[in-house]
Amino acid sequence: MANCPACETAIDREDEEFEEGQTLDCPECGAELEVVSTNPLELDVRQEEEEEE
């Protein structure tokens, strides 16, 4: 279990396997999160990459 870094809501998905780089949405605030570590589970708010023109 990990907490959303944006709103601190517990992300309880112990029945799901995660991989580093995987993205998911916080069910509370809707922030797009990225798995940065799987053991222990650590999440970070995903930064949208700006497209170069």
Summary of the structure (lengths in Angstrom):
residues: 53
radius of gyration: 11.6
end to end distance: 39.4
largest distance: 41.7
contacts: 112
relative contact order: 0.29
helix: 0%
strand: 36%
